[in-house]
Amino acid sequence: MTKSGLIEEVAKRTPHISKKDTEVVVNTIFDSMIDSLKVGDRIEIRGFGSFQVKMREAREGRNPKTGEPVHISAKRTPFFKVGKELKEMVDRSTGDLSNDSDADSAETA
């Protein structure tokens, strides 16, 4: 799902709010989340997951083309950890999983 798809879905579920206002609400939520992560706050959305910033240490890497050593500076990077309820809902979904070994073994038994 894209951001515009999310705005469309929220607008569809809230017909009393204009699509433009829905876009403002979605953008405000994302902007607030970004601002919180910038200052190092953790965001927890019960039943969905949590966002936090993790520090990646400086390290030595390699240029894949030349093989030369390259210094990679330390940086802060956003990290998402899925919540238990979301994980269970996705696991229970009825999507077609062609590489699901349990389904394959059940069909052959």
C-alpha positions as CSV (number, residue, x, y, z in Angstrom):
1,M,0.0,0.0,0.0
2,T,1.2,3.5,-0.8
3,K,0.6,6.7,1.0
4,S,-2.0,7.8,-1.6
5,G,-3.6,4.3,-1.2
6,L,-3.8,4.8,2.5
7,I,-5.4,8.3,2.1
8,E,-7.9,6.8,-0.4
9,E,-8.8,4.0,2.1
10,V,-9.2,6.4,5.0
11,A,-11.3,8.8,2.9
12,K,-13.5,5.9,1.8
13,R,-14.1,4.9,5.5
14,T,-14.8,8.4,6.6
15,P,-17.2,9.9,4.0
16,H,-18.0,12.9,6.3
17,I,-14.4,14.1,5.9
18,S,-13.2,15.5,2.6
19,K,-10.3,13.8,0.8
20,K,-8.2,16.9,1.2
21,D,-8.7,16.9,5.0
22,T,-8.0,13.2,5.1
23,E,-4.7,13.9,3.4
24,V,-3.8,16.6,6.0
25,V,-4.6,14.1,8.8
26,V,-2.4,11.3,7.3
27,N,0.4,13.8,6.6
28,T,0.1,15.2,10.2
29,I,0.4,11.7,11.7
30,F,3.5,10.8,9.6
31,D,5.1,14.2,10.3
32,S,4.5,13.7,14.1
33,M,6.1,10.3,13.9
34,I,9.1,11.6,12.0
35,D,9.5,14.5,14.5
36,S,9.4,12.0,17.5
37,L,12.0,9.7,15.9
38,K,14.3,12.7,15.1
39,V,14.5,13.5,18.8
40,G,15.0,9.8,19.8
41,D,11.6,9.1,21.1
42,R,10.1,5.6,20.7
43,I,6.7,5.2,19.1
44,E,4.4,2.3,20.1
45,I,1.1,1.6,18.4
46,R,-0.6,-1.2,20.4
47,G,-1.6,-4.1,18.2
48,F,0.6,-2.9,15.3
49,G,4.2,-2.4,16.4
50,S,6.8,0.0,17.5
51,F,9.3,2.3,15.9
52,Q,12.6,3.4,17.4
53,V,15.9,4.8,16.2
54,K,18.9,2.5,16.5
55,M,22.5,3.7,16.3
56,R,24.7,1.9,13.8
57,E,28.4,2.1,14.7
58,A,31.1,3.3,12.3
59,R,32.7,0.4,10.4
60,E,34.9,-0.5,7.5
61,G,33.2,-1.7,4.4
62,R,34.4,-2.5,0.9
63,N,33.6,-1.0,-2.5
64,P,31.9,-3.9,-4.3
65,K,33.3,-2.8,-7.7
66,T,37.0,-2.2,-6.7
67,G,37.3,-4.1,-3.4
68,E,38.9,-1.1,-1.9
69,P,38.2,-0.5,1.9
70,V,35.7,2.3,2.6
71,H,35.0,4.0,5.9
72,I,31.2,4.0,6.7
73,S,30.3,6.6,9.3
74,A,28.1,6.0,12.3
75,K,24.5,6.8,11.7
76,R,21.1,6.7,13.2
77,T,18.5,4.5,11.4
78,P,14.8,3.9,12.0
79,F,13.8,0.4,13.1
80,F,10.3,-1.2,13.1
81,K,9.4,-4.1,15.3
82,V,6.1,-5.8,14.4
83,G,3.6,-6.3,17.2
84,K,2.3,-9.7,18.3
85,E,-1.3,-9.0,17.2
86,L,-0.3,-7.8,13.7
87,K,2.1,-10.8,13.3
88,E,-0.8,-13.2,14.3
89,M,-3.3,-11.5,11.9
90,V,-0.9,-11.7,9.0
91,D,-0.1,-15.3,9.8
92,R,-3.8,-16.2,9.8
93,S,-4.5,-14.4,6.5
94,T,-5.9,-16.5,3.7
95,G,-3.3,-15.3,1.1
96,D,-1.9,-17.8,-1.4
97,L,1.4,-19.0,-0.1
98,S,2.9,-21.2,-2.8
99,N,5.9,-22.1,-0.7
100,D,4.0,-23.0,2.5
101,S,5.3,-26.5,3.3
102,D,2.4,-27.2,5.7
103,A,-0.2,-26.6,3.1
104,D,1.8,-28.7,0.5
105,S,2.2,-31.6,2.9
106,A,-1.5,-31.5,3.9
107,E,-2.6,-31.7,0.2
108,T,-0.4,-34.7,-0.5
109,A,-1.6,-36.6,2.6
